[in-house]
Amino acid sequence: MKKITPDPPVFAPQAAAPCVAQLLDRAAANRALDYYLLDFKPPRQVATVTYAIPDSVDLEAALAQASDLLRCAGASASEAGKGLSGLQRDLVLSVTHLVELAKAYVDKSLDGLITH
């Protein structure tokens, strides 16, 4: 029996891979554009939030609270690192360094705020 329509071409898995990669890249680009251009905020599940900060908290108060929390975290990590040695001590003290760096950025933000 003769077929009027030929069979579709057979794609090798290597030929199909770039198509899938292109689709994934395009989907990622669309998500990024939607996020930045549409002022997208992902929905937060209230049940999964550990600490709920009220919307009435102003920026200065939030930054001051974050600065205090980072100071406490840095002091805790520094104290925990005193009793350790080797790699564990290095890891704990690197956390101290990161916390101090974050606190410096928060404090810099507080310095730049215009208060009324």
C-alpha positions as CSV (number, residue, x, y, z in Angstrom):
1,M,0.0,0.0,0.0
2,K,1.3,3.4,-0.9
3,K,1.1,6.3,1.5
4,I,0.1,9.7,0.2
5,T,1.6,11.5,3.2
6,P,5.2,10.7,4.2
7,D,6.1,9.8,7.7
8,P,7.2,12.7,9.9
9,P,11.0,13.2,10.2
10,V,12.7,11.3,13.0
11,F,14.5,13.7,15.4
12,A,17.5,12.4,17.2
13,P,17.6,13.2,21.0
14,Q,20.5,15.6,20.3
15,A,18.4,17.6,17.8
16,A,15.5,17.9,20.3
17,A,17.6,19.1,23.2
18,P,18.3,22.6,21.8
19,C,14.5,23.1,21.3
20,V,13.8,22.2,24.9
21,A,16.6,24.4,26.1
22,Q,15.2,27.3,24.0
23,L,11.7,26.8,25.4
24,L,13.1,26.8,29.0
25,D,15.2,29.9,28.3
26,R,12.2,31.7,26.8
27,A,10.0,30.7,29.7
28,A,12.6,32.0,32.2
29,A,13.0,35.3,30.3
30,N,9.2,35.8,30.3
31,R,9.1,35.2,34.0
32,A,11.9,37.7,34.6
33,L,10.2,40.3,32.4
34,D,6.9,39.8,34.1
35,Y,8.5,40.1,37.5
36,Y,10.4,43.4,36.7
37,L,7.9,45.0,34.4
38,L,4.6,44.1,36.0
39,D,5.7,44.9,39.6
40,F,5.0,41.3,40.5
41,K,5.0,40.2,44.1
42,P,4.7,36.5,44.7
43,P,1.9,35.7,47.0
44,R,3.0,34.9,50.6
45,Q,1.2,32.1,52.3
46,V,0.2,33.3,55.7
47,A,0.3,29.8,57.2
48,T,4.0,29.5,56.2
49,V,5.2,32.9,57.6
50,T,7.0,32.5,60.9
51,Y,6.9,36.1,61.8
52,A,4.3,38.5,60.5
53,I,5.4,42.1,60.4
54,P,2.5,44.5,60.3
55,D,2.2,46.8,57.3
56,S,2.1,49.8,59.7
57,V,5.8,49.5,60.5
58,D,7.7,52.3,58.8
59,L,11.0,51.9,57.0
60,E,13.2,53.5,59.7
61,A,11.7,51.3,62.5
62,A,12.1,48.2,60.4
63,L,15.8,49.0,59.6
64,A,16.5,49.8,63.2
65,Q,15.0,46.5,64.3
66,A,17.0,44.6,61.6
67,S,20.2,46.3,62.8
68,D,19.5,45.2,66.4
69,L,18.8,41.6,65.3
70,L,21.9,41.5,63.2
71,R,24.0,42.8,66.1
72,C,22.6,40.0,68.3
73,A,23.2,37.4,65.7
74,G,26.8,38.5,65.2
75,A,27.4,38.4,69.0
76,S,25.9,34.9,69.2
77,A,28.0,33.6,66.3
78,S,31.1,35.2,67.7
79,E,30.5,33.6,71.1
80,A,29.8,30.2,69.6
81,G,33.0,30.3,67.6
82,K,35.2,30.8,70.7
83,G,34.8,27.2,71.8
84,L,35.4,25.6,68.4
85,S,38.5,24.9,66.4
86,G,39.4,24.1,62.8
87,L,36.8,24.2,60.0
88,Q,33.8,24.5,62.4
89,R,35.4,27.7,63.9
90,D,36.0,29.1,60.4
91,L,32.4,28.5,59.4
92,V,31.0,30.1,62.5
93,L,33.3,33.1,62.3
94,S,32.4,33.5,58.6
95,V,28.8,33.8,59.6
96,T,29.9,36.5,62.0
97,H,31.6,38.3,59.2
98,L,28.5,38.1,56.9
99,V,26.2,39.3,59.7
100,E,28.5,42.3,60.4
101,L,28.6,43.1,56.7
102,A,24.8,43.0,56.5
103,K,24.5,45.1,59.6
104,A,26.9,47.7,58.0
105,Y,24.6,47.9,55.0
106,V,21.5,48.3,57.2
107,D,23.2,51.0,59.2
108,K,24.3,52.8,56.1
109,S,20.6,52.7,54.9
110,L,19.5,54.1,58.2
111,D,22.1,56.9,57.9
112,G,20.7,57.8,54.5
113,L,17.0,58.0,55.5
114,I,15.5,61.4,55.7
115,T,13.5,61.6,58.9
116,H,10.6,64.0,59.6
